[in-house]
């Protein structure tokens, strides 16, 4: 099986390997994987290895090397499987070189009666039903096929911000199949979205500088129950070029979790205003 540049699916399976299509690529370099593609694939293999009676409450990804747009192998192992806690690890590699890993935690749900003051909130930012649909890459001609890259597969309905000033709030959904033409599961959907806060809260530094994230730490209260998920992102950046992005997640029923990302400023090869992602 070869990678097809016109294929809208993000990954295909080829035996024990995962083949990324052009849809999985990064806005920084079309030869590399988008961080959301890596995080989504890590969530995919972890979910397949997980305990179906437990809930994923945390996935922490370390993106310590650029992920190539090449056949990928995934290794998953159980660290400990207890009655209440299931700890897992996953690693992605290409040509024998590891480039990303994840540590995940599942907990066994226990139904309880919550007092009124502890009931989960149902508040969420306005939308998405009355907001216009825009893309991460701005308006496009619908008569033309979308450009390669994961950002072109994201639909976004903007609430506020997203002006490269360090904050933004938007409803998003993944509008492309994730694996072999099948839609992403709620967990994989959250894996893909977990990398989008860095783009939504990106700070434009001028010239050739922009910020990339080296990790993704997702904590989930529960999985989303609606197709659209809202991200509310805020970036803090220091004079030493290091920072953090905090993103809160909501669905149409209320809060569902949050993600933290560690940022580092870097110089881009071409002098251009960076695309989000």
C-alpha positions as CSV (number, residue, x, y, z in Angstrom):
1,X,0.0,0.0,0.0
2,X,1.3,3.5,-0.9
3,X,0.4,6.9,0.4
4,X,-2.1,8.7,-1.8
5,X,-2.0,12.5,-1.8
6,X,-5.7,12.8,-2.6
7,X,-6.8,10.4,0.1
8,X,-8.9,12.2,2.8
9,X,-8.4,9.5,5.4
10,X,-5.6,10.3,7.9
11,X,-4.2,6.8,8.4
12,X,-4.4,3.3,6.8
13,X,-3.3,0.1,8.3
14,X,-0.9,-2.2,6.5
15,X,-0.4,-5.3,8.7
16,X,1.2,-4.1,11.9
17,X,2.1,-0.7,10.4
18,X,0.2,2.6,10.1
19,X,0.5,4.5,6.8
20,X,-0.1,8.3,7.1
21,X,-1.6,10.0,4.1
22,X,-0.9,13.6,3.0
23,X,-3.9,14.5,5.2
24,X,-1.8,13.7,8.3
25,X,0.9,16.3,7.6
26,X,2.0,19.3,9.5
27,X,1.5,23.0,8.5
28,X,5.2,23.6,9.3
29,X,6.6,20.9,6.9
30,X,4.6,18.6,4.6
31,X,7.1,15.9,5.1
32,X,6.3,15.6,8.8
33,X,3.3,14.5,10.8
34,X,1.0,17.1,12.5
35,X,1.1,16.8,16.3
36,X,-2.7,16.1,16.2
37,X,-2.1,13.1,13.9
38,X,0.5,11.7,16.3
39,X,-1.7,12.3,19.4
40,X,-4.7,10.8,17.6
41,X,-2.7,7.7,16.6
42,X,-1.4,7.3,20.1
43,X,-5.0,7.5,21.4
44,X,-6.1,5.0,18.8
45,X,-3.5,2.3,19.8
46,X,-4.0,3.0,23.5
47,X,-7.8,2.6,23.2
48,X,-7.4,-0.7,21.3
49,X,-5.2,-2.0,24.2
50,X,-7.3,-0.5,27.0
51,X,-9.8,-2.0,29.3
52,X,-13.3,-1.4,27.9
53,X,-14.8,-1.3,31.4
54,X,-12.5,1.6,32.5
55,X,-12.4,5.2,31.4
56,X,-9.4,7.0,30.0
57,X,-8.8,10.0,32.3
58,X,-5.3,11.1,31.2
59,X,-3.0,10.8,28.2
60,X,0.3,12.5,28.3
61,X,2.3,12.6,25.0
62,X,6.0,13.5,24.7
63,X,6.7,14.6,21.1
64,X,10.5,14.4,21.3
65,X,11.3,14.1,17.6
66,X,9.6,15.2,14.4
67,X,7.3,12.4,13.2
68,X,8.0,11.6,9.5
69,X,5.3,11.0,6.9
70,X,6.4,7.4,6.6
71,X,5.2,3.9,7.7
72,X,4.8,3.9,11.5
73,X,5.0,1.1,14.0
74,X,3.4,1.3,17.4
75,X,4.3,-0.6,20.6
76,X,1.8,-0.7,23.5
77,X,2.2,-2.3,26.9
78,X,0.4,-2.4,30.2
79,X,2.4,-1.0,33.0
80,X,-0.1,-2.2,35.6
81,X,-3.6,-3.5,35.4
82,X,-5.3,-3.3,38.8
83,X,-8.9,-3.4,39.9
84,X,-9.3,0.3,39.9
85,X,-6.3,1.6,37.9
86,X,-4.9,0.6,34.5
87,X,-1.6,2.3,33.5
88,X,-0.4,1.9,29.8
89,X,2.4,3.1,27.7
90,X,2.6,3.5,23.9
91,X,5.5,4.4,21.6
92,X,5.6,5.4,17.9
93,X,8.6,4.7,15.7
94,X,9.6,4.9,12.0
95,X,12.6,3.1,10.5
96,X,13.5,1.8,14.0
97,X,13.7,5.3,15.5
98,X,11.2,6.3,18.3
99,X,9.7,9.8,17.9
100,X,6.7,10.0,20.3
101,X,5.4,8.2,23.3
102,X,2.4,8.3,25.6
103,X,1.6,7.4,29.2
104,X,-2.1,6.8,29.8
105,X,-4.3,6.2,32.8
106,X,-7.6,4.4,33.0
107,X,-9.8,4.4,36.1
108,X,-12.9,2.3,36.9
109,X,-16.0,4.4,37.1
110,X,-18.0,4.2,40.4
111,X,-21.6,5.6,40.3
112,X,-22.3,8.0,43.2
113,X,-25.0,10.4,44.2
114,X,-23.6,13.9,44.0
115,X,-25.0,16.7,46.3
116,X,-26.5,19.7,44.5
117,X,-23.4,21.9,45.1
118,X,-21.1,19.2,43.4
119,X,-23.2,18.7,40.3
120,X,-21.3,19.0,37.0
121,X,-21.7,22.3,35.3
122,X,-23.6,22.5,32.0
123,X,-22.2,25.9,31.0
124,X,-20.2,26.2,27.8
125,X,-19.2,29.0,25.4
126,X,-21.9,30.1,22.9
127,X,-22.4,28.0,19.8
128,X,-21.8,26.1,17.7
129,X,-25.1,26.2,15.9
130,X,-25.3,29.9,15.1
131,X,-21.6,30.5,14.3
132,X,-20.2,30.5,10.8
133,X,-17.9,27.6,9.8
134,X,-14.3,28.6,9.0
135,X,-11.2,26.5,8.6
136,X,-7.9,26.6,10.4
137,X,-6.5,27.9,7.1
138,X,-9.2,30.5,6.5
139,X,-11.9,30.6,3.8
140,X,-11.5,28.2,0.9
141,X,-13.1,27.8,-2.5
142,X,-15.6,24.9,-2.0
143,X,-15.3,23.9,-5.6
144,X,-11.6,23.1,-5.1
145,X,-10.2,20.1,-3.1
146,X,-8.7,21.1,0.3
147,X,-5.0,21.4,0.5
148,X,-3.0,18.5,2.2
149,X,-2.5,18.6,5.9
150,X,-4.5,17.9,9.1
151,X,-5.5,21.5,9.5
152,X,-7.5,21.4,6.3
153,X,-9.5,18.5,7.8
154,X,-10.5,20.6,10.8
155,X,-13.8,22.5,10.8
156,X,-13.9,25.5,13.1
157,X,-16.6,27.8,14.3
158,X,-14.9,30.8,15.9
159,X,-16.3,32.3,19.2
160,X,-13.5,34.8,19.9
161,X,-9.8,35.6,19.5
162,X,-7.6,33.5,17.1
163,X,-5.7,36.6,16.1
164,X,-2.3,35.3,17.0
165,X,-2.3,37.3,20.3
166,X,-2.2,34.3,22.7
167,X,-5.8,33.4,23.1
168,X,-8.8,32.0,21.2
169,X,-12.1,30.2,21.7
170,X,-13.6,28.0,19.0
171,X,-15.8,25.0,18.3
172,X,-14.0,22.3,16.3
173,X,-14.6,18.9,14.8
174,X,-12.5,16.6,12.7
175,X,-14.2,16.4,9.3
176,X,-12.1,13.5,7.9
177,X,-12.0,9.8,8.5
178,X,-9.2,8.8,10.9
179,X,-8.3,5.1,10.2
180,X,-9.2,3.2,7.0
181,X,-12.1,5.4,6.1
182,X,-13.8,5.2,9.5
183,X,-14.6,8.2,11.7
184,X,-12.6,8.8,14.8
185,X,-13.9,7.5,18.1
186,X,-14.6,10.1,20.8
187,X,-11.3,9.3,22.5
188,X,-9.3,9.5,19.2
189,X,-11.2,12.7,18.3
190,X,-10.1,14.2,21.6
191,X,-6.5,13.0,20.9
192,X,-6.5,14.9,17.6
193,X,-8.1,18.0,19.2
194,X,-5.6,17.9,22.1
195,X,-2.9,19.5,19.9
196,X,-5.1,22.3,18.5
197,X,-4.8,24.7,21.4
198,X,-1.3,25.7,20.4
199,X,-2.6,26.9,17.1
200,X,-5.8,28.5,18.5
201,X,-3.7,30.3,21.2
202,X,-0.6,31.0,19.0
203,X,1.3,34.3,19.6
204,X,2.6,35.9,16.4
205,X,6.2,36.9,17.2
206,X,7.1,38.6,14.0
207,X,9.8,37.7,11.4
208,X,10.7,34.1,11.4
209,X,9.8,33.2,15.0
210,X,6.8,31.0,16.1
211,X,6.1,28.6,18.9
212,X,5.8,24.8,18.7
213,X,4.8,22.4,21.5
214,X,6.9,19.6,22.7
215,X,4.2,17.7,24.7
216,X,0.5,17.3,25.2
217,X,-1.1,16.4,28.5
218,X,-4.8,15.7,28.2
219,X,-7.1,15.2,31.3
220,X,-10.6,14.1,30.7
221,X,-13.6,14.4,33.0
222,X,-15.6,12.4,30.4
223,X,-15.7,11.8,26.7
224,X,-17.6,14.3,24.5
225,X,-21.3,13.5,23.7
226,X,-21.6,15.9,20.8
227,X,-19.9,16.1,17.4
228,X,-18.5,19.6,18.0
229,X,-16.0,20.3,20.9
230,X,-15.2,23.8,22.1
231,X,-11.6,24.8,22.9
232,X,-10.8,27.8,25.0
233,X,-7.0,28.4,24.8
234,X,-4.6,30.8,26.6
235,X,-0.9,31.0,26.0
236,X,1.8,32.3,28.4
237,X,5.2,33.0,27.0
238,X,8.4,34.2,28.7
239,X,11.4,36.2,27.4
240,X,13.4,33.0,27.4
241,X,11.2,31.6,24.6
242,X,9.5,29.0,26.7
243,X,5.8,28.9,27.6
244,X,2.6,27.0,28.2
245,X,-0.8,26.7,26.5
246,X,-3.8,25.8,28.7
247,X,-6.9,24.7,26.8
248,X,-10.3,24.0,28.4
249,X,-12.6,21.6,26.5
250,X,-16.4,21.7,26.4
251,X,-19.2,19.9,24.5
252,X,-22.8,21.1,24.2
253,X,-23.5,19.6,27.7
254,X,-20.7,21.3,29.6
255,X,-17.0,20.9,30.5
256,X,-15.2,17.7,29.6
257,X,-11.5,18.3,30.4
258,X,-8.4,20.3,29.7
259,X,-5.0,20.0,28.1
260,X,-1.6,21.6,28.9
261,X,1.2,22.0,26.3
262,X,4.8,23.1,26.8
263,X,6.0,25.6,24.2
264,X,9.4,26.6,22.7
265,X,10.0,29.4,20.3
266,X,11.8,28.5,17.1
267,X,12.8,30.1,13.8
268,X,11.0,29.1,10.7
269,X,12.8,28.6,7.4
270,X,10.6,31.0,5.3
271,X,9.8,34.4,6.8
272,X,6.0,34.3,6.9
273,X,3.1,34.6,9.3
274,X,2.6,31.1,10.7
275,X,-0.5,29.1,10.1
276,X,-2.4,27.8,13.1
277,X,-1.6,24.3,14.3
